Amino acid sequence: MNASFRRQQGLTLLSLLFGLGLLAFFVLLILKIGPIYLDHSKVINALAALEKTTDVETMTEPEIRGILDKRFNMNYVSDVTRDDIKITQSGNYLKVVIAYDVIKPIFGNLSVLVEFNDEIEVGVE
Protein backbone atom coordinates (compact mmCIF):
# COMPACT_ATOMS: atom_id res chain seq x y z
CA MET A 1 0.00 0.00 0.00
CA ASN A 2 2.86 2.44 0.75
CA ALA A 3 4.33 1.89 -2.69
CA SER A 4 1.13 3.08 -4.42
CA PHE A 5 1.09 6.36 -2.46
CA ARG A 6 4.67 7.15 -3.51
CA ARG A 7 3.83 6.66 -7.16
CA GLN A 8 0.79 8.93 -7.11
CA GLN A 9 1.29 12.36 -8.66
CA GLY A 10 -0.92 15.36 -9.28
CA LEU A 11 -2.27 18.54 -7.78
CA THR A 12 -3.80 18.69 -4.38
CA LEU A 13 -6.82 20.90 -3.80
CA LEU A 14 -4.67 23.39 -1.90
CA SER A 15 -2.10 23.73 -4.70
CA LEU A 16 -4.90 24.03 -7.27
CA LEU A 17 -6.54 26.86 -5.29
CA PHE A 18 -3.18 28.60 -4.88
CA GLY A 19 -2.51 28.39 -8.62
CA LEU A 20 -5.98 29.70 -9.49
CA GLY A 21 -5.59 32.55 -6.97
CA LEU A 22 -2.25 33.52 -8.48
CA LEU A 23 -3.73 33.41 -11.98
CA ALA A 24 -6.70 35.55 -10.86
CA PHE A 25 -4.33 38.13 -9.35
CA PHE A 26 -2.39 38.54 -12.59
CA VAL A 27 -5.58 38.73 -14.65
CA LEU A 28 -6.79 41.48 -12.30
CA LEU A 29 -3.52 43.37 -12.80
CA ILE A 30 -3.83 43.14 -16.57
CA LEU A 31 -7.45 44.33 -16.46
CA LYS A 32 -6.50 47.32 -14.30
CA ILE A 33 -3.24 48.32 -16.02
CA GLY A 34 -4.19 47.57 -19.63
CA PRO A 35 -6.59 50.53 -20.06
CA ILE A 36 -3.92 52.90 -18.71
CA TYR A 37 -1.59 51.98 -21.55
CA LEU A 38 -4.40 52.14 -24.10
CA ASP A 39 -5.11 55.73 -23.02
CA HIS A 40 -1.40 56.49 -23.18
CA SER A 41 -1.27 55.32 -26.79
CA LYS A 42 -4.00 57.87 -27.55
CA VAL A 43 -1.84 60.60 -25.99
CA ILE A 44 1.11 59.52 -28.14
CA ASN A 45 -1.10 59.57 -31.25
CA ALA A 46 -2.32 63.08 -30.41
CA LEU A 47 1.27 64.30 -30.08
CA ALA A 48 2.23 62.62 -33.36
CA ALA A 49 -0.72 64.27 -35.12
CA LEU A 50 0.26 67.64 -33.64
CA GLU A 51 3.82 67.15 -34.88
CA LYS A 52 2.53 66.48 -38.43
CA THR A 53 0.30 69.58 -38.44
CA THR A 54 1.53 72.15 -40.92
CA ASP A 55 3.01 75.35 -39.46
CA VAL A 56 2.48 74.13 -35.90
CA GLU A 57 5.61 75.99 -34.74
CA THR A 58 3.96 79.32 -35.63
CA MET A 59 0.72 78.61 -33.74
CA THR A 60 -0.03 80.25 -30.43
CA GLU A 61 -0.16 78.32 -27.18
CA PRO A 62 -4.00 78.47 -26.91
CA GLU A 63 -4.28 77.10 -30.46
CA ILE A 64 -1.97 74.19 -29.64
CA ARG A 65 -3.83 73.46 -26.42
CA GLY A 66 -7.10 73.59 -28.37
CA ILE A 67 -5.85 71.01 -30.89
CA LEU A 68 -4.69 68.68 -28.11
CA ASP A 69 -7.90 69.22 -26.14
CA LYS A 70 -10.05 68.30 -29.15
CA ARG A 71 -8.07 65.12 -29.72
CA PHE A 72 -8.23 64.16 -26.04
CA ASN A 73 -11.99 64.76 -25.93
CA MET A 74 -12.55 62.81 -29.13
CA ASN A 75 -10.56 59.83 -27.78
CA TYR A 76 -11.94 60.03 -24.20
CA VAL A 77 -8.57 60.70 -22.57
CA SER A 78 -9.28 61.88 -19.04
CA ASP A 79 -5.94 61.31 -17.29
CA VAL A 80 -4.16 64.33 -18.84
CA THR A 81 -5.00 67.69 -17.27
CA ARG A 82 -4.20 71.19 -18.48
CA ASP A 83 -1.37 71.47 -15.94
CA ASP A 84 0.31 68.32 -17.34
CA ILE A 85 0.98 69.99 -20.71
CA LYS A 86 4.04 72.25 -20.93
CA ILE A 87 4.56 74.24 -24.13
CA THR A 88 7.83 76.02 -24.93
CA GLN A 89 8.05 78.34 -27.94
CA SER A 90 10.84 80.53 -29.27
CA GLY A 91 10.87 81.73 -32.84
CA ASN A 92 10.32 78.75 -35.13
CA TYR A 93 10.91 76.22 -32.35
CA LEU A 94 8.16 74.41 -30.46
CA LYS A 95 8.48 71.85 -27.69
CA VAL A 96 5.44 70.18 -26.16
CA VAL A 97 5.91 68.01 -23.07
CA ILE A 98 3.11 65.96 -21.54
CA ALA A 99 4.10 64.49 -18.17
CA TYR A 100 1.41 62.86 -16.05
CA ASP A 101 0.85 60.14 -13.46
CA VAL A 102 -2.00 57.65 -13.24
CA ILE A 103 -2.89 55.95 -9.96
CA LYS A 104 -5.39 53.10 -10.08
CA PRO A 105 -6.53 51.13 -7.03
CA ILE A 106 -6.15 47.37 -7.36
CA PHE A 107 -7.92 46.23 -4.20
CA GLY A 108 -7.92 47.33 -0.58
CA ASN A 109 -5.03 49.70 0.03
CA LEU A 110 -2.99 48.33 -2.90
CA SER A 111 -2.66 50.73 -5.85
CA VAL A 112 -0.55 50.95 -8.98
CA LEU A 113 1.26 54.14 -10.06
CA VAL A 114 2.21 54.61 -13.72
CA GLU A 115 4.26 57.66 -14.79
CA PHE A 116 4.43 58.94 -18.37
CA ASN A 117 6.62 61.63 -19.93
CA ASP A 118 6.22 62.29 -23.67
CA GLU A 119 7.50 65.16 -25.76
CA ILE A 120 7.80 66.42 -29.30
CA GLU A 121 10.08 69.07 -30.78
CA VAL A 122 9.30 70.88 -34.02
CA GLY A 123 11.36 73.50 -35.86
CA VAL A 124 14.83 74.84 -35.33
CA GLU A 125 15.95 76.31 -32.03
N, C-alpha and C positions, 0 to 999 in steps of 0.2 A: 504494500500500500504506500509506503514512503517513496518508493521509486516513481510512482505515477504522479505524485505531487511535485517532484523535482522536474519532471519533464513538461509540466503544464506551463504554458506561456500565454500572455495576453494582458489586457488592461484591466485593472480593478476599477470599481465604480469611483473610488476616490481620485485615481489618476485621470479617469475620463472626465470627471467634473472639473478638475484643475485645468486640463487641456481646453475644455470648452469655455471656461472662465477667462483664460488667457486669450483665446481667440476672440471672445466677445469684447474684451478690453481693447484689442488692437482694431477691431472693426469700429468701435466707438470713436477711437482716436481718428481714424480715417474719415469717418462721417462728420466729425467736428472740424478737422483741419483742412479737409479737401475744399470746402467752399471758400475758405480764406484765400487759398492759392488761385482759385478760379476768379475771384474778384481782383486779385492782384494782376492776373493776366489782362483783365479789362483796363486796368490803370496803365499797364505797359503799352497796350494797343492805342490808348488815347494819347500817350506821349509820342508814339511813333507817328500817329496821324498828324499831330501838331507839328512834328519835325518836317513832315512832307508838305505842309501847307505853304503855298507860295507867299513870299515876302513876310514871313512870320517874324523875322528879326526887326521889321519896321513897325509892327503893331504895338499898341499901347498895352500896358499891364491889364487894364480892365477888359480889353478885347481878348487877350490870351486867357484870362480867367473865365471869361464867358464861353469860349470855345471848349475849355476843359470841363466847365460846369455842365454844358449841354451834353457832352459825351458821357459824363458820369451819371447824369440823370437818365439818359437814354439806356444805359447799361445797368442801371440800379446799383451803382457803387455808393455805398453809404459810409464806408470806413474812412474815407479821405475828407478832411474838413478844410475850410478855407485857410486856416493857420498852418496846415501841413504843406502848403504849396509856397515855395520861395522862388521869386522871379528876379533875375539880375539882368539888367540891360545897360549897354554902353555902346553907343554908335550903332554899328551893324552887327553887334554881338548880342546873343540872347542865351541865357542859361536858365533852365527850369528844373528845379529840384523838388521832388515829392518824397518826403520822409514821414512815415507814419507807423504806428504800432497798432496791433489788433490783439485784444485779450478776449479769449473765449473760455467760459467755464466748462469743465469736463463733467465733474460731479463733485458734490460736497464742496470742500474748500480747495479742490485741485483745479487749476486753470492753466491754459497754455498761452504764452506770449510769443507773437511773431512780429519781427521788426522788418520793415522794408525801407529801402533808400534807392530811388531811381532818379536819373537825371538825363537831360538832353542838352546839347550845346549846338547852336546854329550860328553861322556867320564867322567873321574874323574879329578877333579881339584887338 
